């Protein structure tokens, strides 16, 4: 079956958040998730300043898309 025809391809992943991004909840997510995302990047070889910049840049990009 072609992936485009598979309705499970866009099915939600259990345990993930399912709400539309707003600037308010992106800010809340930044405050709550920032330490976990930095830790994830550190465990995958990033240096702390690099991880901090990457997380910040990702959230800046997300807010630009709102």
Backbone as CSV, one residue per row, in Angstrom:
resi,resn,N_x,N_y,N_z,CA_x,CA_y,CA_z,C_x,C_y,C_z
1,UNK,0.846,-1.185,0.000,0.000,0.000,0.000,0.885,1.239,0.000
2,UNK,0.530,2.209,-0.787,1.259,3.464,-0.869,1.104,4.234,0.445
3,UNK,2.183,4.818,0.928,2.144,5.583,2.189,1.109,6.693,2.143
4,UNK,0.907,7.303,0.993,-0.071,8.388,0.868,-1.494,7.870,1.057
5,UNK,-1.712,6.589,0.767,-3.042,6.008,0.905,-3.275,5.397,2.286
6,UNK,-2.213,5.255,3.047,-2.296,4.618,4.363,-2.817,5.612,5.383
7,UNK,-4.035,5.359,5.961,-4.564,6.332,6.919,-3.808,6.298,8.236
8,UNK,-3.037,5.269,8.515,-2.288,5.224,9.771,-1.025,6.069,9.705
9,UNK,-0.630,6.509,8.513,0.580,7.307,8.379,0.467,8.620,9.137
10,UNK,-0.734,9.168,9.245,-0.900,10.425,9.964,-1.599,10.227,11.299
11,UNK,-1.706,8.995,11.751,-2.352,8.711,13.029,-1.513,9.279,14.165
12,UNK,-2.177,9.776,15.209,-1.427,10.322,16.338,-0.613,9.241,17.050
13,UNK,0.519,9.639,17.570,1.375,8.742,18.313,0.915,8.753,19.769
14,UNK,0.662,7.590,20.357,0.207,7.556,21.752,1.191,8.268,22.674
15,UNK,0.652,9.043,23.604,1.475,9.732,24.585,2.011,11.079,24.140
16,UNK,1.681,11.506,22.927,2.148,12.805,22.470,1.063,13.850,22.685
17,UNK,1.468,15.094,22.654,0.528,16.195,22.838,-0.242,16.437,21.553
18,UNK,-1.523,16.765,21.691,-2.362,16.990,20.515,-3.135,18.285,20.678
19,UNK,-2.442,19.390,20.617,-3.124,20.669,20.667,-2.434,21.602,19.688
20,UNK,-3.202,22.556,19.193,-2.644,23.513,18.247,-1.638,24.398,18.976
21,UNK,-0.543,24.711,18.307,0.479,25.560,18.907,0.017,27.011,18.910
22,UNK,0.095,27.632,20.059,-0.137,29.066,20.195,1.100,29.645,20.860
23,UNK,1.267,30.956,20.772,2.445,31.548,21.394,2.459,31.301,22.894
24,UNK,1.282,31.241,23.503,1.220,30.995,24.948,1.682,29.587,25.304
25,UNK,1.147,28.572,24.586,1.566,27.218,24.968,2.957,26.877,24.463
26,UNK,3.458,27.579,23.448,4.849,27.384,23.037,5.769,27.922,24.136
27,UNK,5.400,29.061,24.716,6.189,29.610,25.823,6.188,28.687,27.023
28,UNK,5.038,28.126,27.330,4.941,27.170,28.435,5.769,25.933,28.136
29,UNK,5.677,25.434,26.917,6.447,24.261,26.522,7.945,24.550,26.610
30,UNK,8.350,25.740,26.200,9.767,26.116,26.274,10.260,26.031,27.713
31,UNK,9.495,26.603,28.624,9.898,26.593,30.031,9.938,25.166,30.588
32,UNK,8.944,24.359,30.252,8.852,23.008,30.800,9.804,22.020,30.128
33,UNK,9.931,22.105,28.823,10.657,21.085,28.065,12.123,21.409,27.817
34,UNK,12.523,22.656,27.983,13.887,23.087,27.704,14.933,22.206,28.399
35,UNK,14.816,21.961,29.703,15.850,21.134,30.357,15.941,19.722,29.784
36,UNK,14.801,19.134,29.449,14.794,17.777,28.899,15.414,17.745,27.506
37,UNK,15.114,18.752,26.703,15.676,18.800,25.355,17.178,19.035,25.394
38,UNK,17.620,19.905,26.289,19.064,20.133,26.436,19.743,18.841,26.883
39,UNK,19.171,18.157,27.853,19.748,16.896,28.336,19.812,15.865,27.207
40,UNK,18.754,15.809,26.391,18.747,14.884,25.260,19.924,15.173,24.325
41,UNK,20.130,16.444,23.999,21.215,16.808,23.093,22.583,16.542,23.725
42,UNK,22.707,16.784,25.027,23.968,16.498,25.707,24.292,15.012,25.650
43,UNK,23.276,14.178,25.826,23.488,12.729,25.767,23.856,12.251,24.376
44,UNK,23.555,13.077,23.379,23.879,12.702,22.003,25.101,13.452,21.481
45,UNK,25.918,13.971,22.407,27.222,14.490,22.028,27.363,15.990,21.908
46,UNK,26.314,16.750,22.113,26.437,18.211,22.015,27.110,18.766,23.269
47,UNK,27.793,19.871,23.127,28.305,20.626,24.275,27.161,21.482,24.798
48,UNK,27.225,21.878,26.084,26.097,22.600,26.692,25.710,23.873,25.921
49,UNK,26.656,24.761,25.586,26.240,25.981,24.868,25.582,25.677,23.519
50,UNK,26.090,24.650,22.845,25.530,24.238,21.560,24.101,23.708,21.735
51,UNK,23.887,22.892,22.768,22.558,22.340,23.040,21.579,23.450,23.404
52,UNK,22.022,24.364,24.240,21.172,25.488,24.646,20.768,26.333,23.437
53,UNK,21.707,26.628,22.568,21.419,27.401,21.361,20.471,26.666,20.421
54,UNK,20.660,25.361,20.289,19.813,24.572,19.396,18.371,24.552,19.878
55,UNK,18.167,24.369,21.172,16.815,24.357,21.729,16.169,25.726,21.561
56,UNK,16.910,26.761,21.867,16.375,28.114,21.716,16.002,28.384,20.251
57,UNK,16.885,28.033,19.344,16.629,28.257,17.913,15.401,27.499,17.432
58,UNK,15.219,26.282,17.928,14.048,25.490,17.531,12.764,26.166,17.978
59,UNK,12.736,26.699,19.184,11.530,27.359,19.660,11.314,28.708,18.966
60,UNK,12.374,29.401,18.640,12.227,30.646,17.875,11.613,30.337,16.521
61,UNK,12.099,29.302,15.858,11.548,28.899,14.560,10.090,28.496,14.681
62,UNK,9.753,27.788,15.734,8.372,27.390,15.947,7.463,28.608,16.114
63,UNK,7.880,29.592,16.882,7.041,30.780,17.077,6.919,31.591,15.785
64,UNK,7.921,31.563,14.940,7.840,32.262,13.648,6.777,31.636,12.747
65,UNK,6.532,30.338,12.932,5.567,29.641,12.085,4.135,29.773,12.565
66,UNK,3.927,30.408,13.705,2.562,30.566,14.240,1.810,31.652,13.501
